[in-house]
Each structure stands twice: as structure tokens, then as C-alpha cells.
């Protein structure tokens, strides 16, 4: 994703990657933030106004990023 953004949005790439990277850390304090995921045990954080969804699981004090999707992508 970072490589794509560096090519297509070089002036905003660092900011966008940072937002995607930082978003899951809020689940440590607010584990029910976001919506229930399409897959059991996952949470989905929509990064509005960005078109990205961060799919995560929370286990104790650890947050695991399962996948970062563009909003137009289908889960498979």
C-alpha cells in the first residue's frame, strides 16, 4: 500500500500510511470501536474520509491487523 501511495499520492503518502498504521492502536483502550467484522472475532475500522478499512483482532493487550482493504474490495 505504501509503495502504491508513494507513486500515486507522493505528497500525502506518509500521512495516509501513518493514519492506517495508528488506527488499530485505539482498540487497546476501546476494544469495541469500529464495527463487528464480516469474519468472526474481527473488528473493522473504517478510516473515513479515506477509502480504507482496517480489519483487526484484539487479544488481551495485543492488536493484530488481519488485513487492510480498500472500501471497494471484496473479502475473499
NORHU-V271581 format. One record per backbone hydrogen bond with DSSP energy under -0.5 kcal/mol. CO is the residue of the C=O (numbers start at 0). NH is the residue of the N-H. E is the energy in kcal/mol with one decimal. If there is no record, write none. Layout:
co:CO nh:NH e:E
co:CO nh:NH e:E
This chain:
co:0 nh:4 e:-2.6
co:1 nh:5 e:-2.4
co:2 nh:6 e:-1.4
co:3 nh:7 e:-2.7
co:4 nh:8 e:-3.0
co:8 nh:11 e:-1.7
co:8 nh:12 e:-1.4
co:11 nh:15 e:-2.5
co:12 nh:16 e:-2.6
co:13 nh:17 e:-2.2
co:14 nh:18 e:-2.0
co:15 nh:19 e:-2.1
co:16 nh:20 e:-2.5
co:17 nh:21 e:-2.7
co:18 nh:22 e:-1.8
co:19 nh:23 e:-0.6
co:21 nh:24 e:-1.2
co:21 nh:25 e:-0.5
co:22 nh:25 e:-1.4
co:23 nh:26 e:-1.8
co:24 nh:27 e:-1.3
co:25 nh:28 e:-0.6
co:25 nh:29 e:-2.3
co:29 nh:32 e:-2.3
co:34 nh:43 e:-2.7
co:38 nh:41 e:-1.6
co:41 nh:36 e:-2.9
co:42 nh:55 e:-2.7
co:43 nh:34 e:-2.3
co:43 nh:45 e:-0.7
co:44 nh:46 e:-0.5
co:44 nh:53 e:-2.5
co:45 nh:47 e:-0.9
co:46 nh:49 e:-2.5
co:50 nh:70 e:-4.2
co:51 nh:46 e:-2.7
co:52 nh:54 e:-0.6
co:52 nh:68 e:-3.0
co:53 nh:44 e:-2.7
co:53 nh:55 e:-0.5
co:54 nh:65 e:-2.9
co:54 nh:66 e:-1.6
co:55 nh:42 e:-2.7
co:56 nh:63 e:-3.0
co:58 nh:61 e:-1.7
co:61 nh:58 e:-2.7
co:62 nh:64 e:-0.5
co:63 nh:56 e:-2.2
co:63 nh:65 e:-0.7
co:66 nh:54 e:-3.2
co:66 nh:68 e:-0.5
co:68 nh:52 e:-2.7
co:69 nh:72 e:-2.5
